[in-house]
């Protein structure tokens, strides 16, 4: 009974980790359809607005090895949790960014959090599970990370159409905050 309870808690933690990784990839692709509305709203060119995507992806990619190593030095779960918090903070700041420069800076903050989560999430999952459950958990993580990247344009398009471009960051801000609390 204790073993089942322990496994249940591990799966809840695993789902929270997968949620964070899913959100990191969702956020990287929801922005794609918002470039034109952002450029109009902030009075910038389409060439300039592309830096919102470039800055996020560059920050996310460059820091992956660093945050992976940080997870080897410090407890991976604590490092991962800090990434969730930073990601939530960046996502919230994006919703209120008053200008282009701050939007790019806030996207970089958000990308730092996503980089921490993506670098350490699979490692946390791998340390929690053994055998068959490890494969299931890592497979679910990989699958939902891919789904996050693919579903971003649809989610972003709907939010932009009905509520405006700033709302594309709200699902990540809200769900990441919930993830931090749990």
C-alpha positions, 0 to 999 in steps of 0.5 A: 500500500505504501509502495502504491502511494509512493508511485502515485506521488511520483506520477503526480510529480512526473505530470507536473514536470511534463506540464512544464516541459509542454508549456516551454515548447507550447510557448515557443510556437504560440508566438508565431501567429502573433508577430504581425499584431505585435508589430502593429501594436508596438509600432515596429517592423516585421524584421524587428518583431522576429527578434521575439522568436529569435531571442527566446530560441537562442536563450533556450538553446544556449543555456541548455548545457549550462542548466543541465550541468547545474542540475548535476551540481545541485538537486535536480528537483530544486533546479527544475522548480526554480525554472518553473518559477522563472518561466511563470514570471517571464510569461506574466511579464510578457502579458504586460510588456509596454514596449518591444525592448522589454518584451524581448527581455521578458521573453529571454527571462521566460526562455531561461526558465524553459531552458532550466525545465527542459534541461532537467525535466527528463533527468528528474523523471529518470531518477524517480522511476525504474524499469518499465515506469521509467520508459513510460514516463520519459515517453510521455514527456517526449510525446507531450513536448512534441505536442506542445510545439505542434499545438502552439500555433492553433492555441495562439491563433485562437487566443489572438483572434478572440482576445488579442496577442498579449493573451498568448502568454496567459496559459503559460503564466497561469499553468506555470504558477499552478505548477509552482504552487503544487 
